[in-house]
Structures are given as structure tokens and as C-alpha cells.
Amino acid sequence: MAKKQCEEALEKLFEFIDHELPDDELIRIGEHLQDCPPCEAERRINEKIKNLASQCGGECAPDDLRARILQTIQQVREGA
């Protein structure tokens, strides 16, 4: 594979995974990934990382957290 094609594909990989590229770029990068095992491996790794990250942190913050943070900020300002 041409190094320039790999660089472009890897540079736009997250946008490709998120389907945020214009259709022509999605097609071009998709075709490159089909023909380039190293870039496709990188896509698979990054897609797994994205999926794992989206599964983490699903817990909601306590309802009073914002109020406690604002109170702490106010106390720091008054003490400064």
C-alpha cells in the first residue's frame, strides 16, 4: 500500500468509524481498509477501544454533586 493512503486512512480513522466523513471518503477509506491488513487491524483495535469506552462510565453522578461542587468553589473563593 502507498504510505500516503495509509497516512490518510489512519488520520481519518475515528471519523470513518463514526461515519462522520462524506460518502466519497467513506468509500475510499473503506476500500483502502479492505486492501490493507495493517490499517484494517488498526481500525478493528480502535473500534474495540471505542466500544469499550462507551460501555464505561454509565453510572450517573449523584443528584447533589453539582451543588456540592459549587459550594466547594464558593468556599475556596471566599477563603482566597
C-alpha positions in Angstrom: 0.0 0.0 0.0 1.1 3.5 -0.7 2.3 5.2 2.5 0.2 8.3 1.7 -3.0 6.2 1.5 -2.2 4.6 4.9 -1.5 8.0 6.5 -4.8 9.4 5.2 -6.8 6.4 6.3 -5.2 6.4 9.8 -5.6 10.2 10.1 -9.3 9.9 9.4 -9.9 6.6 11.2 -12.1 7.8 14.0 -14.2 9.9 11.6 -14.5 6.8 9.5 -15.6 4.6 12.4 -18.1 7.3 13.5 -19.4 7.7 9.9 -18.6 11.4 10.0 -17.0 11.6 6.6 -18.6 12.5 3.3 -19.7 9.4 1.4 -16.9 9.5 -1.2 -14.3 9.5 1.6 -16.1 6.7 3.5 -16.0 4.6 0.3 -12.3 5.4 -0.5 -11.1 4.7 3.1 -13.3 1.6 3.3 -11.7 0.3 0.1 -8.3 1.0 1.4 -9.0 -0.8 4.7 -10.2 -3.9 2.7 -6.9 -3.9 0.8 -4.5 -3.0 3.6 -4.4 -5.5 6.5 -2.3 -3.3 8.8 -4.7 -0.4 8.5 -7.7 -2.7 8.9 -6.1 -4.1 12.1 -5.7 -0.6 13.4 -9.4 0.1 12.6 -10.5 -3.0 14.5 -8.4 -2.1 17.5 -9.8 1.4 17.6 -13.3 0.3 17.1 -12.9 -2.1 20.1 -11.5 0.7 22.2 -14.4 3.0 21.3 -16.9 0.2 22.1 -15.2 -0.4 25.5 -15.1 3.3 26.3 -18.8 3.7 25.5 -19.6 0.9 28.0 -17.6 2.5 30.8 -18.9 5.3 32.9 -22.5 4.5 32.5 -23.1 5.4 36.1 -24.8 8.7 36.8 -23.4 11.2 39.2 -25.3 11.7 42.5 -28.0 14.4 42.2 -26.4 16.6 44.7 -22.9 16.6 43.1 -23.3 19.8 41.2 -24.5 21.6 44.4 -21.5 20.2 46.4 -19.0 21.3 43.7 -20.5 24.8 43.5 -20.4 25.1 47.3 -16.7 24.0 47.4 -15.9 26.6 44.7 -17.6 29.3 46.7 -15.8 28.3 49.9 -12.4 28.4 48.1 -13.2 31.8 46.6 -14.2 33.2 50.0 -11.1 31.8 51.6 -8.8 33.2 48.8 
